[in-house]
Amino acid sequence: MLTASDLLRLPYTPDLTEGGIAFALRSLTYAFERDGASPYNQLRRMAANTAVELAFRRHLSQNEIPFEVKTATPFTDRERFDVVLDGHRCDIKSFLISYREQATQIRRDPSMLLNVPALVPSDTHAGEGHAYNDLYLFSFMTGLVAQSQIDLQKVIAKGLPHHLVHVMPKAWRHPAHWTPLGALTLKSESAEELLLEISGQDEGRELKRVTISLPPKTKVKVDGAFYTITSLHVRRIPEARVGIRCEARTETYLIAPADWANLWVYGMDIFMAGYLNYEEFGQRARMLPPNSQVFQYARTKTKNLFVQVTDLKPMRKLLNSHPR
């Protein structure tokens, strides 16, 4: 049975969030979307999850624990890679705890995580590509987010890091036909110059980025050979609208100042709780129906399998078994 002393605490550093955001934005080319769900919440969670994976790899490297990095099993996620320890593929199931009160409680008493359910979506567990000795590693990251415009203004006033993004509509990110968008025309209605980064895909579906300068109230044409536009990024909130149009689409798409979201996750602590292999988890897990209230979520959106964190195997048993 897991105890508080078994929780592996990993240090958080801002570069983990930077790496997480970079990966999350790349995911816009293939990520599945739930109807009505905010893409920004999904991107923040993905950034946090990636930060945990990067922190875990750094821990292995610093402690001279040999590992490999191999392409992950989901066929739609070609940019994702899993850690492999002694032939065991590690699937890290990470949970971002972003409510301030919960995050503070965990920092004061990490043992409260022992009574939290370790969740795996049932459709994920039942999916293809698993081996019986694959490992589920369960982790928790505490960190705050600035979702509202009020919170964002507070972050900017304090000089804290932030990453402002606008996710383009589905028609721009996943067009019905794979044809070039043609020349792009952009214009900022702001009174000051605006630096803007355009992210999308080229003909070969590879990530493509172009950074341009938008003078005040002046149209700028970009011949970038884009086939999709996934997101736009600015370093500061524009004081007026930004418009973008392409030859393949007749209407101009307008972005208001309030339509930029901050993806930065202000990480505090990372806890690697424990692990079970795929077969053991399937044997021990119980079913949790959708719309269940758990520590991690006010309401779960899908059917999950779970065991209690206290019933996991300690990380030291996994990491100490590997020769240095």
C-alpha positions, 0 to 999 in steps of 0.5 A, spaced: 500 500 500 502 506 497 504 511 503 506 519 503 513 517 503 512 514 496 510 520 492 516 522 488 516 530 488 519 533 482 521 540 481 517 545 476 521 550 472 518 554 467 521 551 461 517 545 462 511 549 461 514 552 455 515 545 452 508 543 454 505 549 450 509 548 444 507 541 443 500 543 445 500 547 439 502 542 434 497 538 437 491 542 433 493 539 427 490 532 429 487 533 436 480 530 437 475 535 439 469 535 444 463 539 441 462 545 446 469 544 449 473 550 450 480 548 446 484 553 450 482 548 456 484 542 452 491 546 450 492 548 457 491 541 460 495 538 454 501 543 456 501 541 463 501 533 461 507 534 457 510 538 462 510 532 467 513 528 462 518 532 460 520 533 468 520 525 468 525 524 463 529 530 466 529 526 473 531 519 469 537 523 466 539 526 472 539 520 476 542 516 470 536 511 469 537 508 462 531 509 458 528 510 451 524 514 447 519 511 442 513 513 438 507 513 442 501 508 440 496 512 438 496 512 430 493 519 430 498 522 434 505 522 430 508 527 434 508 524 441 513 519 444 513 515 450 518 513 455 520 506 455 524 503 461 527 496 460 522 494 455 516 497 458 512 503 455 510 508 460 503 511 459 503 517 464 496 519 466 497 526 469 492 530 472 492 538 472 490 541 479 488 548 478 484 550 483 488 554 488 485 551 494 486 544 492 493 546 490 495 549 496 492 543 500 496 539 496 502 543 497 501 543 505 499 535 505 501 531 499 498 525 503 491 527 501 493 524 494 493 517 496 485 517 497 484 520 490 482 515 484 487 514 479 483 514 472 484 511 465 478 513 460 475 506 459 475 507 451 483 508 452 484 502 456 480 498 451 483 501 445 488 497 440 496 498 441 497 495 448 501 490 451 500 486 457 506 489 461 505 496 459 505 501 465 500 506 467 504 512 471 499 516 475 502 523 476 499 530 479 501 537 477 499 543 481 499 549 477 494 556 476 492 558 470 489 565 468 483 564 464 479 570 464 481 577 461 481 579 468 486 574 471 490 575 464 490 583 466 493 581 473 498 577 470 501 582 465 501 587 471 505 583 475 510 581 469 509 574 469 510 570 463 504 569 459 503 566 452 497 569 448 494 565 442 487 565 438 485 558 435 482 558 428 476 555 427 475 548 425 474 550 417 481 553 417 484 548 421 481 542 418 479 544 411 474 539 407 479 539 402 487 539 402 488 545 397 492 551 398 489 557 402 493 561 397 496 568 399 494 571 406 492 578 407 492 580 415 491 587 418 491 590 425 486 596 427 491 597 432 495 604 433 501 600 434 505 595 430 504 588 432 508 582 431 504 576 430 506 568 429 502 564 424 502 557 425 499 551 420 501 546 415 504 546 409 502 541 403 506 535 406 502 536 413 508 539 416 508 544 421 509 551 418 510 558 422 511 565 419 512 571 423 510 577 420 510 585 423 503 588 422 504 596 421 498 600 424 492 599 420 495 597 414 494 590 410 500 585 409 500 580 404 503 573 406 505 568 400 506 562 405 504 556 402 499 554 407 494 549 407 491 550 414 492 555 419 491 552 426 493 558 431 495 565 431 500 568 437 502 575 439 506 577 445 501 582 447 494 583 447 492 588 441 488 594 443 483 593 437 481 587 432 486 583 427 483 580 421 485 575 416 483 572 410 485 568 404 484 567 397 480 560 398 475 563 403 472 570 401 470 572 408 475 576 413 475 572 419 476 578 425 479 577 432 477 581 437 482 583 443 478 579 448 479 573 443 486 572 445 487 566 451 493 565 455 496 558 455 501 559 460 500 554 466 503 557 472 506 550 475 507 549 482 509 542 484 509 535 480 508 528 484 509 522 481 504 517 485 505 510 483 504 505 477 501 499 475 502 495 469 496 494 463 494 487 465 494 489 473 490 495 472 485 492 468 484 486 473 483 491 479 480 497 476 472 499 477 468 503 473 466 510 474 460 513 470 460 519 466 458 525 470 461 523 476 464 528 481 472 526 483 477 530 486 480 532 479 474 534 476 467 537 478 464 532 473 467 527 469 465 527 461 467 520 459 466 513 462 473 511 466 476 505 470 480 507 476 483 504 482 485 508 488 492 512 488 494 508 495 493 501 491 498 503 486 505 500 486 511 506 489 515 509 483 521 507 487 520 500 486 520 501 478 526 506 478 530 502 483 530 496 479 533 499 473 541 498 473 545 505 472 
